[in-house]
Amino acid sequence: MSENLLINFNGPFDVGELDRTVDAFYNGNTAMRQHAQEILTQFQNHPNSWQLVDQILENSQSLYAKFIGLCILESFVVVRWNTLPLDQRLGIRNYIVKIIVDLSSDKPKDGPEKTFINKLNVVLVQILKKEWPQHWAGFIPEIIESSKTNLSLCENNMKILKLLSEEVFDFSGDHMTQTKMKKLKHQMVDEFGVVFTLCRQVLASKAASSSLALATLETLQRILSWIPMRFIFESDLIEALQSKLLEEKDQRNMALKCFTEIVGIEVSPRYHQKLTQIYESVMKVISQIIPFTSDIAVLYETADRYDQELVQDLALFLTTFLSKYSTLLESQSIKSMAVESHQYLLQLTRVPEREILKICLEYWGKMVYEISEQASRSTSITPLRMQHTLYAEILKELRSILIENMAQPDEILVVTDEQGDIECEFVKQSDLTALHKSMRQVFGLLTALDMNLTEQIICENLARLLNTDQWSWSNMYKLCWSVGAMSSSMDENVEERILVRFTQSLVNLLNASAHNKDQACVVASCILYLAEQYPRFLKSHWDFLVLVMGMILKYLHDPQVSVREMACDAFLKICQGCLRELSVVQPNGQPPMLESFVMDVQGITSDLDPGQVCIIYESIGHVVSAAPIDYQKQLIGPWMRLPNETYEAALQQFVTSPEALESPGTLKALLNILKINTSACSSVGPGYLIQLQFIIPRLIITYKSASDRIKIAPVQDGQVVRSLRRIKSEILQLVEKFMVASEKIEEDNNSLLSELLNVIMEDYDQSLAALREPGVLDVMTSVFEKMKNDLWPGLLEATYNTVFKPTLEMISQNFVDFPEHRHGFYRLLRVLNRKCLTELLTGPPATFQLFIDSILWGTKHTIRDVSQVALQTCLDLIHNVSQLEDEDQASDFYSAFYVRILREIISVLVDPDHMNGFNYQSQILATMLGLVQEGEIYTRLFDPSTVENPLMSNTEFLQEYAQQLLCEAFPLLQKDQIDVLVMGMFEYSGDLSRFQTDLRDFLIDIREVGEDTGQARQIQEQEAELELLQCL
């Protein structure tokens, strides 16, 4: 395996060496694989490697090596195809076609050979996108004729047609100009007749193999969305597809997918009758495969993968047709078909497969919503009421099905942190939670549509559950989740009736389960879940609220972690939902329940883990925030007494004995105290100021001590350093939480924060880069968001010297290191631009110069999040400067930076590595050019001594300058091509859509290297205009 033999293109190429390198990559040890990967990457990226592809394809003994050769050729075709003369392009094209014909003329291949042929097809399609129809006008007739000579070749040709359709109609947006897309689409539509004829012949042929018929159906399925309607509705295609429903299972499933495409097409009313007939005939055949009376859920459990796929395809077919055309069934003499279809869909909804349930739920939600909306607007008996009556039994059964299958509301992920402490997180975006959300939405709509019926079904289910052998904890959970899903969908009277009956039954069951702890816990969890979902009921039923709170306080001391987690979560949600009720005097004249929480917080949290203690403090904080300000001041001291006393003791310990900072127990206690304060601050909001005033001196001591200890820590004290850094990070989070919660920082609080922030910034400046906390950047971002600069005149300068410059030194070495600092830095930049632009403009020129440099450096990042924020900041900067009242300031900015910003944005715009920033890049350019076009810039943007015509306008100068930049970037393009683009950019700077379309088309063109690229595009545009004129 020699690098020189592959990379040296001066001598003969050794295909065997390539095979050995590829074999080392796939079968060697780790070191060999890495070395082989480096060699292969260099080989693939070499500009002349494409010239060796024919040798690789003909002489290599490795299919993997051949595949690499095809990847090289595909990349060349995409980017550099137009650099070749026409005869050489024709030679390569014919060479690829010959290989495909030779390989696919035999029986169908499997495994690696099949993958190799598929890659050949992809390369051919890439060539087609360049050559067809201009230089390969006979492609469609040729592929059709060749298909008639060999069935195996015909099968592969179907795959090529399918790929071509996908490339042109599905994936062309980012790879073709608008003109090219339109031309290829029109060409495919114009020549589709012969393709359609071939497809019909294959489907009708008895000689066609199963794989050929399947390939033809797959091709049809991809092209049905764009072919002219007459080919579908005015031919025998429907009959041919129907015949395939009774063929082998894979053909049957694909035929049903084709019908789904057909019924999903927007068609004119003249085809509605035909659509109805199609639907009836398909359902007639399907009913023979899956009888209407069968239990589809049971059949699905024992079915093979093809039959299970059929069930999912059937769900898609039904929901697609009924979503668009159910009124066709309802308005004709086949209403029974409408009812039967929905009954079929009910059966499918019972299937224990999540994806099928999602498909059905999407339709049910749409259907019930439409019925509800129309019912709310209806004042008399209308067709809608008839529709409601038509589906009354369907909707009733749907309610029962949803109750039986209701998904779990939240999924809890139990993890441990670095210290080994258990942390529980609610995974809100899990698939199961999303499913519950969909089911909740549908069930809520059904409840609102007929509250009394839903109430009846719930009560009947509850009675059966309690009084018969249908009892199970699973059924109880699902019924409770269903009742929870009804919240916000009922009026208060119905809600009260259901909940009174339901909660009374649960309370009775709880009392009966007193001897069985596990059963009692399950019943209690159901009660707590319902309490969380119905705060309105809790507010109006004080006794029930007291009962629920008593249960929660009891389960906070349960030995099982999961039970305590359940109680903590319920405590938080009920505190959030019943703020006022918990913070006012009780109906019996007793002090507010909040007061008992505050006074007994030590007892409440005595058996909880540190993370659970934080949840309790956060919960109480929510209730404290609802109390009057004076009452808050009375409560916060007792509420925070325990953590404050613990904090004092810990501080005293390591102030008198510095070695205490090396004690894991002390560090853990400090961290837990800080987390409690962060949780309290996040919920109590501005009222936390009282506690902050007490704790800030202690935070300063803690932050300084931790920083000093980190600086002198030996290498072997890694665990201690990590713990100390976590303490610093938690302090930063606490400050940031307070800043976010505060509406603004008053002058009285300026000195309170200034000392702590000075300590934080000085430590950041003096620390080693690897030990700087990224949270400092988030804190300063929050400070500038909330604080008026005139309250702290030196804040901007201090931030610039101690945070801005050190961070920039860290991240300007490359685009990768310190990702958290990098993201925080650019968020800070954006806030400074928004809040401190005037101060930056009037400050030291070097400071503002570095500010601009940082923004432009950010636009060059390939990390999307960073480049997007930098580009947004740049766009905001241009806009903010244009709105300045001081025209002299704006003019100075334009004179110094306009041309440079324009140059830098154009440079990243034309860089393929920065394609993801196109939206903002183009907006910046359009905004900048628009300012010049509209005469909003009054100063000269160039030095008259550096141009030939000192009297030229800004517009003339910028046009020449942009043309020069683009000519330097793309020396192969002709100047007149660039001139047309630049003139259009200025002309359409006020029309962002047109501006971006023209710019995107140009960028697609220039990525296809070749001298005739611009000319070809002009020819395409002229042809398109001529075609349009002919149509007119």
SVG drawing of the C-alpha trace seen along z (x, -y; Angstrom):
<svg xmlns="http://www.w3.org/2000/svg" viewBox="-83 -64 89 79">
<polyline fill="none" stroke="black" stroke-width="0.4" points="0.0,0.0 2.0,-2.9 0.8,-6.5 3.2,-7.6 1.9,-4.9 -1.6,-6.2 -1.0,-10.0 1.8,-10.1 -0.1,-10.7 3.1,-11.1 3.7,-7.4 1.4,-4.4 -1.4,-3.8 -1.3,-0.6 -4.9,0.6 -3.7,3.5 -2.2,1.0 -5.7,-0.7 -7.2,2.7 -4.7,3.4 -5.4,0.0 -9.1,0.5 -8.7,3.9 -6.6,2.5 -9.3,-0.1 -12.1,2.5 -10.1,5.4 -7.0,4.0 -6.3,3.1 -7.0,-0.3 -3.7,-1.9 -3.9,-0.4 -7.5,-1.7 -6.5,-5.2 -3.5,-5.2 -5.6,-3.8 -8.3,-6.3 -5.8,-9.2 -4.5,-7.8 -7.9,-7.2 -9.1,-10.7 -6.1,-12.3 -6.7,-10.1 -10.4,-11.0 -9.7,-14.7 -6.9,-14.8 -8.1,-16.9 -6.9,-14.3 -8.2,-11.2 -11.3,-11.1 -9.1,-10.3 -8.3,-6.9 -11.9,-5.8 -12.0,-3.7 -8.9,-1.8 -10.4,-1.2 -13.7,0.1 -12.1,2.3 -9.1,3.8 -10.0,3.7 -10.9,6.9 -12.6,5.1 -16.2,3.9 -15.4,1.4 -12.6,-0.1 -14.9,-0.3 -17.5,-2.1 -14.8,-4.6 -14.1,-5.2 -17.7,-5.9 -17.9,-8.3 -14.9,-10.2 -16.6,-10.3 -19.9,-11.5 -18.2,-14.3 -16.5,-15.3 -19.7,-15.3 -21.5,-17.4 -18.8,-20.1 -16.5,-20.0 -18.4,-18.3 -18.6,-21.5 -14.8,-21.8 -14.7,-18.9 -15.2,-19.3 -18.5,-17.8 -16.8,-14.8 -15.1,-13.8 -18.4,-14.2 -20.0,-12.0 -17.3,-9.4 -17.7,-9.2 -21.5,-9.1 -21.4,-6.2 -18.8,-4.4 -21.1,-4.5 -24.1,-3.4 -22.2,-0.5 -21.2,0.8 -24.8,0.4 -26.2,2.3 -23.6,5.1 -24.1,5.6 -27.9,5.2 -28.6,7.4 -28.0,10.5 -30.3,11.7 -30.9,9.1 -28.0,8.8 -28.0,8.9 -25.7,7.6 -22.6,5.6 -23.2,6.0 -26.7,4.5 -25.2,1.6 -22.6,1.1 -25.2,1.0 -27.3,-1.4 -24.3,-3.7 -23.7,-3.5 -27.4,-4.5 -26.8,-7.5 -23.8,-8.6 -25.8,-8.3 -28.6,-10.4 -26.0,-13.1 -24.8,-13.1 -28.4,-13.3 -28.9,-16.4 -26.1,-18.1 -26.7,-16.7 -30.4,-16.1 -32.2,-17.3 -29.8,-19.8 -27.0,-17.3 -28.9,-14.0 -32.3,-14.7 -33.0,-11.0 -32.4,-9.7 -36.1,-8.8 -36.7,-7.0 -33.3,-5.2 -34.1,-3.9 -37.5,-2.8 -36.2,-0.9 -33.5,0.8 -36.1,1.9 -37.8,3.9 -34.7,6.0 -34.2,7.5 -36.4,7.9 -33.5,7.6 -32.3,4.4 -35.9,3.1 -35.9,3.5 -32.8,1.4 -34.1,-1.2 -37.2,-1.6 -34.8,-2.3 -33.0,-4.9 -36.3,-6.6 -37.3,-6.6 -34.0,-8.2 -34.4,-10.8 -37.9,-11.7 -36.7,-12.1 -33.8,-14.3 -35.9,-16.6 -39.1,-16.8 -38.1,-16.1 -34.5,-17.0 -33.7,-19.7 -34.3,-22.8 -30.7,-23.3 -28.9,-21.9 -30.6,-23.4 -31.4,-26.8 -35.1,-27.7 -34.9,-27.7 -33.1,-24.4 -35.7,-22.8 -38.6,-24.1 -37.0,-22.9 -36.4,-19.4 -39.8,-19.1 -41.5,-20.2 -39.3,-17.8 -40.3,-14.9 -43.9,-15.7 -43.7,-16.1 -42.0,-12.8 -43.9,-10.9 -46.2,-9.2 -43.7,-6.6 -42.7,-6.0 -46.3,-5.5 -46.8,-3.0 -43.8,-1.0 -45.1,-0.9 -48.5,0.3 -47.0,3.0 -44.9,4.3 -47.8,4.4 -49.9,6.3 -47.2,8.7 -47.3,12.3 -43.6,12.7 -42.6,9.9 -40.7,11.2 -41.9,10.3 -38.9,8.0 -39.6,6.2 -43.2,5.6 -42.2,4.3 -39.6,2.0 -42.3,0.7 -44.7,0.1 -42.0,-1.7 -41.3,-4.0 -45.0,-4.7 -45.4,-5.5 -42.7,-8.2 -44.0,-9.8 -47.8,-9.7 -47.7,-13.1 -46.6,-15.0 -47.9,-13.2 -50.9,-14.7 -54.2,-13.6 -55.4,-12.0 -52.8,-9.2 -54.4,-8.2 -58.1,-8.7 -58.4,-8.2 -56.5,-5.0 -56.4,-1.5 -53.8,-2.3 -56.3,-1.9 -57.3,1.6 -53.7,2.6 -53.0,1.4 -56.1,3.2 -54.9,6.5 -51.6,6.1 -53.5,5.9 -54.1,9.6 -50.5,10.5 -47.5,11.2 -47.4,9.4 -44.7,6.9 -46.4,6.0 -49.8,5.7 -48.3,3.3 -46.7,1.1 -49.9,1.0 -51.7,-0.3 -49.0,-2.9 -49.7,-3.9 -53.4,-4.3 -52.5,-6.4 -50.5,-8.7 -53.5,-8.9 -56.1,-9.8 -53.7,-12.4 -53.5,-14.4 -55.4,-17.6 -57.8,-16.9 -60.5,-18.9 -64.2,-18.1 -64.7,-16.3 -62.6,-13.4 -64.4,-13.2 -66.7,-10.5 -63.8,-8.5 -62.0,-8.9 -65.0,-7.6 -65.1,-4.5 -61.4,-4.0 -61.9,-4.1 -64.8,-1.7 -63.0,0.8 -59.8,0.7 -61.7,1.2 -63.6,4.1 -60.3,5.9 -58.9,5.0 -61.9,6.4 -61.2,9.7 -57.6,9.7 -58.6,8.2 -62.3,9.0 -64.3,6.2 -65.4,8.3 -61.9,9.4 -60.0,8.1 -57.1,6.3 -55.3,5.8 -55.1,9.5 -54.2,10.3 -51.4,7.8 -49.7,9.5 -49.2,12.7 -48.8,11.3 -45.5,11.3 -43.7,8.1 -45.5,7.8 -48.9,8.0 -48.0,5.6 -46.8,3.2 -50.1,3.7 -52.0,2.6 -49.9,-0.6 -50.3,-1.3 -54.1,-0.8 -54.1,-3.3 -52.4,-5.8 -54.7,-5.1 -57.9,-5.5 -56.7,-8.7 -55.4,-10.3 -58.7,-9.7 -61.0,-10.6 -59.1,-13.7 -59.6,-15.1 -62.7,-13.5 -64.9,-12.1 -67.6,-14.5 -67.9,-12.7 -69.0,-9.6 -71.3,-11.5 -73.0,-13.4 -73.7,-10.5 -75.8,-7.4 -73.0,-5.5 -73.1,-6.9 -72.7,-3.3 -69.3,-3.3 -68.3,-6.4 -69.4,-4.7 -67.7,-1.4 -64.5,-3.2 -64.5,-4.9 -65.2,-1.6 -62.3,-0.2 -60.2,-3.1 -61.4,-2.4 -60.1,1.2 -56.8,-0.2 -56.7,-2.6 -56.7,0.4 -53.6,1.9 -50.7,2.0 -48.2,0.2 -47.2,-3.4 -46.7,-4.6 -50.1,-3.3 -51.8,-5.0 -50.1,-8.3 -51.5,-8.1 -55.0,-7.4 -54.8,-10.1 -53.8,-12.7 -56.9,-12.0 -59.2,-11.7 -58.0,-15.0 -58.6,-16.8 -62.1,-15.2 -63.3,-16.0 -61.9,-19.5 -63.7,-20.2 -67.0,-18.8 -66.5,-20.9 -65.7,-24.1 -68.7,-23.8 -71.0,-22.7 -70.1,-25.9 -71.1,-28.0 -74.3,-26.1 -77.6,-27.4 -80.0,-25.0 -80.1,-21.6 -77.5,-21.6 -75.5,-19.0 -73.0,-19.3 -75.5,-18.1 -76.2,-15.3 -72.5,-14.5 -72.4,-14.6 -75.3,-12.2 -73.8,-10.0 -70.6,-9.4 -72.1,-9.5 -71.5,-5.8 -68.1,-6.0 -67.1,-8.9 -68.5,-7.1 -66.4,-4.1 -63.4,-6.2 -63.7,-7.6 -63.6,-4.1 -60.6,-3.1 -58.6,-6.2 -59.3,-5.4 -58.2,-1.8 -55.0,-2.8 -54.2,-6.2 -50.4,-6.7 -48.4,-7.7 -48.2,-11.5 -44.6,-12.0 -41.5,-9.8 -39.1,-10.1 -35.4,-9.6 -33.4,-8.8 -29.7,-9.7 -26.8,-10.4 -24.6,-13.5 -20.8,-13.7 -21.1,-13.4 -23.3,-10.2 -26.4,-12.0 -29.7,-10.9 -31.4,-13.4 -34.7,-12.8 -35.6,-14.5 -38.9,-14.6 -38.4,-13.9 -40.9,-16.2 -40.0,-15.4 -40.0,-11.6 -42.0,-9.7 -44.3,-8.4 -45.0,-11.9 -45.7,-13.2 -48.1,-10.3 -49.9,-11.2 -50.1,-14.8 -51.8,-13.7 -54.2,-11.5 -55.0,-14.2 -55.8,-16.6 -58.2,-14.3 -59.8,-13.2 -60.2,-16.8 -61.9,-17.7 -64.3,-14.7 -65.1,-15.8 -65.9,-19.4 -68.0,-18.0 -70.3,-16.1 -69.3,-16.5 -72.3,-14.5 -71.5,-11.5 -67.8,-11.5 -68.9,-11.8 -71.1,-8.8 -68.4,-6.7 -65.9,-7.6 -68.3,-6.8 -69.2,-3.4 -65.5,-2.5 -64.9,-3.5 -67.9,-1.3 -66.7,1.7 -63.2,1.2 -64.2,1.1 -66.9,3.8 -65.9,6.5 -62.9,8.7 -61.7,6.0 -59.7,4.4 -56.0,3.9 -53.6,1.2 -52.8,0.6 -56.5,-0.1 -56.7,-2.4 -53.8,-4.4 -55.1,-4.7 -58.5,-5.8 -56.9,-8.5 -54.8,-9.7 -57.9,-9.9 -59.7,-12.0 -56.6,-14.2 -56.8,-14.6 -60.2,-16.1 -59.1,-19.1 -59.8,-22.5 -62.4,-20.8 -65.4,-20.8 -67.4,-23.5 -67.1,-23.8 -70.3,-21.9 -69.4,-18.8 -65.9,-18.9 -67.0,-19.0 -69.5,-16.1 -66.9,-13.8 -64.1,-14.7 -66.2,-14.5 -67.3,-11.0 -63.9,-9.9 -61.9,-11.3 -64.4,-9.9 -64.0,-6.5 -60.2,-6.8 -60.3,-8.0 -62.5,-5.0 -60.1,-2.7 -57.2,-4.4 -58.8,-3.7 -59.5,-0.1 -55.8,0.3 -54.4,-1.0 -53.1,2.5 -51.3,2.8 -48.6,0.1 -47.9,0.7 -51.6,0.5 -52.1,-2.6 -49.2,-4.2 -50.6,-3.5 -54.0,-4.9 -52.3,-8.0 -50.4,-8.6 -53.7,-8.6 -55.2,-11.1 -52.1,-13.3 -52.1,-13.2 -55.7,-14.3 -55.0,-17.1 -52.2,-18.3 -54.4,-18.4 -57.4,-20.2 -56.1,-23.3 -59.5,-24.9 -61.2,-22.0 -58.6,-22.2 -59.1,-25.9 -62.9,-25.5 -62.6,-22.4 -60.4,-23.4 -60.9,-20.1 -59.7,-18.1 -56.7,-20.5 -55.9,-19.8 -56.2,-16.1 -53.9,-16.2 -51.3,-18.3 -51.4,-15.9 -50.8,-13.0 -47.9,-14.8 -46.3,-15.7 -46.6,-12.1 -45.1,-10.6 -42.2,-13.1 -40.9,-10.8 -41.4,-7.5 -38.3,-5.3 -38.6,-4.7 -36.9,-7.3 -39.6,-7.0 -42.4,-7.7 -40.6,-10.8 -40.0,-12.0 -43.7,-11.6 -44.6,-13.6 -42.0,-16.3 -43.4,-16.7 -47.0,-16.9 -46.0,-19.4 -44.4,-21.6 -47.3,-21.4 -49.9,-22.1 -48.0,-25.1 -47.7,-26.5 -51.5,-26.0 -52.8,-27.2 -50.6,-30.1 -53.2,-32.4 -55.1,-29.7 -51.9,-28.6 -50.7,-32.1 -53.9,-33.5 -55.7,-32.8 -57.5,-29.4 -61.3,-29.3 -61.3,-28.1 -59.3,-31.2 -56.0,-29.3 -52.8,-31.0 -52.0,-30.5 -50.7,-27.0 -47.6,-28.8 -46.7,-29.8 -46.7,-26.2 -44.5,-25.2 -42.0,-28.0 -41.9,-27.3 -41.6,-23.5 -39.4,-23.4 -36.7,-21.5 -39.1,-18.8 -40.6,-18.6 -37.2,-18.1 -35.6,-15.9 -35.8,-12.7 -35.2,-14.1 -32.2,-13.9 -30.5,-17.2 -32.2,-17.4 -35.6,-16.8 -34.9,-19.5 -34.3,-21.9 -37.7,-21.0 -39.4,-21.8 -37.7,-25.2 -38.6,-26.0 -42.2,-25.0 -42.5,-27.2 -40.8,-30.0 -43.7,-30.0 -46.2,-30.5 -44.0,-33.2 -43.9,-35.1 -47.8,-35.4 -47.8,-36.9 -47.8,-40.6 -44.3,-42.2 -44.4,-42.9 -45.5,-39.4 -42.7,-38.1 -40.1,-40.0 -41.4,-38.3 -41.3,-34.8 -38.0,-34.8 -35.9,-34.9 -37.4,-31.9 -37.7,-30.1 -34.0,-30.4 -32.8,-30.1 -31.7,-26.5 -29.5,-26.8 -28.2,-30.1 -27.1,-28.6 -25.5,-25.7 -23.8,-28.1 -22.4,-30.1 -21.1,-27.0 -19.4,-25.8 -17.8,-29.2 -16.6,-29.4 -15.1,-26.0 -12.9,-26.7 -12.1,-30.3 -10.5,-29.0 -9.2,-25.8 -8.4,-26.3 -7.8,-22.6 -11.6,-22.1 -11.9,-23.1 -10.3,-19.7 -13.1,-17.9 -15.6,-16.3 -18.3,-16.6 -17.8,-20.3 -17.7,-20.9 -20.8,-18.9 -22.7,-20.8 -21.7,-24.1 -22.8,-23.0 -26.2,-21.8 -26.8,-25.2 -26.0,-27.1 -28.4,-24.9 -31.2,-25.5 -30.6,-29.3 -30.7,-28.9 -34.0,-27.0 -35.5,-29.5 -34.4,-32.5 -35.8,-31.0 -39.3,-30.7 -39.6,-33.6 -38.3,-36.2 -37.5,-39.8 -38.5,-39.0 -35.3,-37.0 -33.4,-40.3 -33.8,-40.1 -31.9,-36.8 -29.4,-38.0 -28.5,-41.0 -27.7,-38.6 -25.8,-36.0 -23.7,-38.2 -20.8,-38.8 -20.7,-35.0 -20.8,-34.4 -17.8,-36.7 -15.8,-34.8 -16.8,-31.5 -15.9,-32.5 -12.5,-33.9 -11.6,-31.0 -12.6,-28.5 -10.6,-30.4 -7.5,-30.7 -7.6,-27.0 -8.0,-26.0 -4.9,-28.1 -2.7,-26.3 -4.2,-22.8 -1.8,-20.1 -2.5,-18.0 -3.6,-15.0 -6.4,-16.9 -8.6,-16.7 -11.7,-15.7 -11.3,-18.7 -10.8,-21.1 -13.9,-19.8 -15.9,-20.2 -14.6,-23.8 -15.4,-24.6 -18.9,-23.3 -19.3,-25.6 -18.2,-28.6 -20.5,-27.6 -23.4,-27.4 -22.7,-30.9 -22.7,-32.1 -26.0,-30.4 -27.5,-32.0 -26.5,-35.5 -27.8,-34.8 -31.1,-33.5 -31.5,-36.7 -30.7,-38.9 -33.2,-37.1 -35.9,-37.3 -35.4,-41.0 -37.3,-43.5 -34.4,-45.9 -31.5,-46.7 -32.1,-49.7 -29.4,-52.1 -29.7,-50.9 -28.7,-47.4 -25.8,-48.5 -23.2,-48.5 -24.6,-45.2 -23.7,-43.5 -20.7,-45.5 -18.3,-43.9 -19.4,-40.4 -19.2,-41.0 -15.8,-42.6 -14.5,-39.5 -16.0,-37.3 -14.5,-39.3 -11.1,-39.7 -10.9,-36.0 -11.9,-35.3 -9.1,-37.5 -6.4,-36.1 -7.3,-32.4 -5.8,-30.0 -7.9,-29.7 -8.8,-26.1 -10.1,-27.1 -12.2,-30.0 -15.9,-29.5 -18.1,-29.9 -21.0,-30.9 -19.2,-34.3 -20.2,-35.2 -23.9,-34.3 -23.9,-36.4 -22.5,-39.4 -25.0,-38.9 -27.8,-39.0 -26.3,-42.0 -26.3,-44.1 -29.8,-43.0 -31.1,-44.3 -28.8,-47.1 -28.8,-50.7 -25.3,-51.6 -25.5,-55.0 -25.8,-53.2 -22.4,-51.7 -20.3,-53.9 -17.3,-51.6 -19.1,-48.3 -18.5,-48.3 -14.8,-49.1 -14.4,-46.5 -16.2,-43.8 -14.1,-44.6 -10.8,-44.3 -11.5,-41.4 -14.0,-39.2 -14.2,-40.3 -10.5,-40.4 -9.4,-37.2 -12.3,-35.2 -11.4,-36.4 -7.8,-35.3 -9.1,-31.9 -11.5,-31.4 -9.5,-33.1 -6.9,-30.4 -9.3,-28.1 -13.0,-27.5 -13.3,-24.5 -11.8,-25.0 -13.8,-26.2 -17.3,-25.7 -19.2,-26.9 -17.1,-30.1 -17.6,-30.6 -21.4,-30.4 -21.5,-32.6 -19.1,-35.2 -21.3,-35.7 -24.5,-36.0 -22.7,-38.7 -21.7,-40.4 -25.3,-40.5 -26.5,-42.1 -23.7,-44.7 -24.7,-45.6 -28.3,-46.1 -27.7,-47.9 -24.4,-49.7 -23.9,-50.6 -23.7,-54.4 -21.1,-53.9 -19.1,-51.6 -19.1,-54.1 -18.0,-57.0 -15.4,-54.9 -11.8,-54.1 -11.6,-53.3 -9.5,-50.2 -12.3,-48.8 -14.9,-49.2 -12.5,-47.9 -12.1,-44.7 -15.9,-44.5 -16.3,-44.5 -13.4,-42.1 -15.1,-39.7 -18.5,-39.8 -16.8,-39.2 -14.7,-36.4 -17.9,-34.8 -19.4,-34.8 -16.6,-32.5 -17.5,-29.8 -18.7,-26.5 -20.5,-25.8 -24.1,-26.8 -25.1,-28.2 -22.1,-30.5 -22.2,-31.7 -26.0,-32.3 -25.6,-34.5 -22.7,-36.4 -24.7,-37.0 -27.8,-38.1 -25.6,-40.5 -24.1,-41.9 -27.6,-42.4 -28.7,-44.1 -25.7,-46.3 -26.4,-47.6 -30.0,-48.2 -29.1,-50.0 -26.6,-52.2 -29.1,-53.2 -31.5,-54.3 -29.0,-56.4 -30.1,-60.0 -26.6,-61.3 -25.8,-61.2 -22.1,-62.0 -21.8,-58.8 -23.5,-56.8 -21.3,-58.4 -18.1,-57.6 -19.2,-54.0 -20.0,-53.7 -16.7,-55.3 -14.7,-53.0 -16.5,-49.6 -19.1,-49.5 -16.8,-48.2 -15.0,-45.8 -18.3,-44.2 -19.5,-43.9 -16.2,-42.2 -16.3,-39.8 -20.0,-38.8 -19.5,-38.2 -16.5,-36.0 -18.5,-33.7 -21.5,-33.8 -19.5,-32.2 -17.8,-29.7 -19.5,-26.3 -18.7,-25.5 -21.0,-28.4 -24.1,-27.5 -26.1,-27.2 -25.8,-30.9 -27.3,-31.9 -30.5,-33.4 -28.8,-35.9 -25.9,-36.5 -28.3,-37.5 -30.3,-39.7 -27.2,-41.6 -26.2,-42.2 -29.7,-43.3 -29.9,-45.7 -26.5,-47.2 -27.0,-47.6 -30.5,-48.9 -29.2,-51.7 -27.0,-52.9 -29.7,-52.5 -32.2,-54.5 -29.7,-57.3 -29.6,-56.6 -25.8,-56.9 -24.6,-60.4 -20.8,-60.0 -18.4,-58.7 -17.6,-55.0 -14.2,-55.2 -11.0,-57.2 -11.2,-59.3 -7.4,-59.0 -7.7,-55.2 -10.2,-55.1 -10.0,-56.2 -13.1,-58.4 -13.1,-60.4 -16.5,-61.8 -18.3,-58.4 -21.2,-57.7 -21.3,-55.2 -23.5,-53.0 -21.0,-53.0 -18.1,-52.3 -19.8,-49.4 -20.9,-47.9 -17.3,-47.9 -16.1,-46.7 -18.5,-43.8 -17.7,-42.8 -14.0,-42.8 -14.5,-40.6 -16.6,-38.1 -14.2,-38.0 -11.3,-37.3 -13.3,-34.6 -14.4,-33.0 -11.8,-33.7 -13.4,-31.1 -16.6,-33.1 -16.9,-35.8 -17.1,-39.4 -20.5,-40.0 -22.0,-37.1 -20.9,-38.7 -22.0,-42.2 -25.5,-40.9 -25.6,-39.4 -24.3,-42.6 -26.7,-44.9 -29.5,-42.6 -28.4,-42.6 -28.6,-46.4 -31.9,-46.5 -33.7,-44.0 -32.2,-44.9 -35.6,-46.0 -37.2,-42.7 -35.7,-40.2 -37.4,-37.1 -36.2,-38.0 -32.8,-39.0 -32.3,-35.6 -33.6,-33.6 -31.2,-35.2 -28.3,-34.9 -29.1,-31.3 -29.2,-30.4 -25.9,-32.1 -24.3,-30.2 -25.6,-26.9 -24.1,-27.7 -20.7,-28.7 -20.3,-25.5 -20.4,-23.7 -17.0,-24.6 -16.9,-25.4 -16.5,-28.3 -19.9,-27.8 -21.8,-27.8 -23.1,-31.3 -23.8,-31.1 -25.8,-27.9 -27.8,-29.6 -28.5,-32.5 -29.5,-30.1 -31.9,-28.3 -33.5,-31.6 -33.9,-32.7 -35.5,-29.3 -37.8,-29.6 -38.9,-33.1 -39.6,-31.9 -41.6,-28.9 -43.6,-31.3 -44.3,-33.6 -45.4,-30.6 -47.8,-29.5 -49.2,-33.0"/>
</svg>
